[in-house]
């Protein structure tokens, strides 16, 4: 496992233009990474604190219940203080993926700390059958609760947390940010989230299969025997409740293409799902911003966050300026 983590560190370093990667003994495993970014290409230093456990469950690989925190390296820069926090949930269809996978992270671990003055937190969760509803959703909520309790120790502001996810991670975020039972189970409530971002995700309407016997049987197997169980697992239905706190929302999508049918030949996302979710949120007085990422495919919708003047970068930056007050650094 340590060899895999070391390889991940090197891969991340190479991907984001690193000139040096060093680590030394500490209570938390960490790596110091030297970086530069367009357009100025001035060197700066990122502290990557790895594999921090947010929960312990017997028989579950600890890596699946851990998170990484990225910040400006306090040994080389002014330590972060009361920095807003971006919590990221990776995709992978619920069966694969990792919090440190460079192909998914892209420039996010350096862009958020360097350009937006935020802490970037990437989390893992249970996968496959072990992560079947509601396990992975509860893992995400437990990670957010841990962040709320401990992020001040790392220079973060627990009152300015934004939860975001890509693809399958967006589906997890949509449930955690609407159904308050998950955060309640972790000793928190939805008000600790100031924003939610779903990046080219879908499945917001869990009741879309309720019109056929086979669909209803699947809903019973997945969520429980009663329609109330299905609605509790359906972000679109919860979003219509007017007496229910839901954080401000940004829904990013690449257009009305099915997976594998985008204009560029890559995977695509669901415009109709994003539009329906935005309409549900707005119908009950919640704030929802909808943005189509023209020219993006499913994977670029996440990995391109942080690229200079990129549409997804600009959409995320504008949203974060509104909900947690970030400003782009010169």
HELIX and SHEET records of a PDB file:
HELIX    1   1 UNK A    2  UNK A   15  1                                  14    
HELIX    2   2 UNK A   62  UNK A   65  5                                   4    
HELIX    3   3 UNK A  102  UNK A  105  1                                   4    
HELIX    4   4 UNK A  108  UNK A  116  1                                   9    
HELIX    5   5 UNK A  128  UNK A  131  5                                   4    
HELIX    6   6 UNK A  135  UNK A  150  1                                  16    
HELIX    7   7 UNK A  151  UNK A  154  5                                   4    
HELIX    8   8 UNK A  168  UNK A  176  1                                   9    
HELIX    9   9 UNK A  181  UNK A  185  1                                   5    
HELIX   10  10 UNK A  190  UNK A  192  5                                   3    
HELIX   11  11 UNK A  206  UNK A  209  5                                   4    
HELIX   12  12 UNK A  213  UNK A  223  1                                  11    
HELIX   13  13 UNK A  227  UNK A  232  1                                   6    
HELIX   14  14 UNK A  235  UNK A  238  1                                   4    
HELIX   15  15 UNK A  271  UNK A  283  1                                  13    
HELIX   16  16 UNK A  300  UNK A  303  1                                   4    
HELIX   17  17 UNK A  311  UNK A  323  1                                  13    
SHEET    1   A10 UNK A  21  UNK A  22  0                                        
SHEET    2   A10 UNK A  30  UNK A  35 -1                                        
SHEET    3   A10 UNK A  44  UNK A  53 -1                                        
SHEET    4   A10 UNK A  66  UNK A  72 -1                                        
SHEET    5   A10 UNK A 119  UNK A 123 -1                                        
SHEET    6   A10 UNK A  83  UNK A  89  1                                        
SHEET    7   A10 UNK A 156  UNK A 166  1                                        
SHEET    8   A10 UNK A 193  UNK A 199  1                                        
SHEET    9   A10 UNK A 248  UNK A 253  1                                        
SHEET   10   A10 UNK A 288  UNK A 292  1                                        
END                                                                             
